[in-house]
Amino acid sequence: MTPSAAIAARPRTTLISLLLVAFLCGAAAGAAGMRSYAFRTAKHTIALQESKENTLARWREKLNLNDQQTDQLRMILDDFNKYYDNVVAEGHERILQVLTPQQKQKFDKMLSERY
């Protein structure tokens, strides 16, 4: 019996096997995408933290801030960073809703090259 005849003889098994392979490929691609996104997000957050601390140090020196003022400005910058992260995430999701699967891949690649 030829391989194609063997496949034709067991269409249900073949269909289940193909669906399983497609599911596993999708899960692997999703996991890789989430890992990449999490890495970029963490990298961006670390850069913002370093930038915030550098900014606070510069302001503290130039404005002669006391400890209480520095702590208050740190909280304000933390709030701003949370707001900014939420706006970026929402915008990213809205953009992805408009794009085709191929465009989404290109868009994610463009973003990964940016960071």
N, C-alpha and C positions, 0 to 999 in steps of 0.2 A: 504494500500500500504506500502511495506517495505521501509526502508530508501534507500537501494541500488536501488530499483525500481524507487523511486522518483528522485534519481540522474540520472539514465539512461533516465528518461523521459525529463529531462532538461539539455542536454549535453552542450549547449552553455552557459547557466548560470553557470554551474559547472566549465567549462573551464575558463570563465572570473573570477570567484571567486578564483580559484586556481592561476591564473596568478597574480591577485591582491595581494593575500597573499604572493606569492613568491617575488613580487616586493617590498612589504612593509618590508618583512624580509631582503631582500638585502639592502634596504635603511637604515634600522636600524643597520645592521652589518657594513655598510660603515660609517655611522655617528659615531658609537662606535669606529671604527678603526681610523678615522680621529681625534677624540677627544683624543684618547690614544696617537697617534703620535704627536699631537700638544702639549700635556702635556709633553711628553718626550723631545721634542725639546726645549720647554721653560725652562725646568729644566736644560738641558744641556747648554743652552745659559747663564742662571744665573750663573751656576758653572764656565763657562769660564770667565764671567765678573768679578766674585770675584777673580778668579785665576789671571786674567790680572792685576787687581788693586794691589793685593798682590805682584805680580812680579814687577810691576812698583815701588812700595814702597821700595822693597828690593833693586832694581837696583839703585834707587835714593839715597839711603843711602850708599850703598857699592861703587858706582861709583861717588858719589858726583855730581849728575846731577843737572843742573839748570832747571828752569820752562820751558824754550823753548825746551830743550832736552827731558824733560819728556813728553811734549805735542807731540813732533815729534814721540817719541817711542810709545805713546798711539795710534797715527794714524797708525803706522806701524803694531802694534798688532791687531788693528781693521781690517785692510786690510787682514792680515793673517787669522783672524777668519772667515771673509766672504769667503775667498778662500777655507778654510778648510770645512766650512759648505756646499759650493757648491760641492766640491769633494765628501763629504760623501753622500749628497743627490743623486748625479748622480750615485755613486756606488751602493747605495741602490736600485735605480730604475733598474739598469742593472741586479742586482742580482734577483730582483723580476720577471723580464722577463724570467728567466731561470727556475724558480721553478713552481711546480704544486700548485694548490690552497691549498692542505693539507700542503705542504712544506712551503708555504707562511705563513700560520698560525703559524707553528712551529718556523719559522724564526722570525716573529714578537714577539712571546713569548720570544724567546732567547734574542732579543734586549731589550725587556721591563725588563727582569730580570737583564740585564747588567747595566741599569741606575737605 
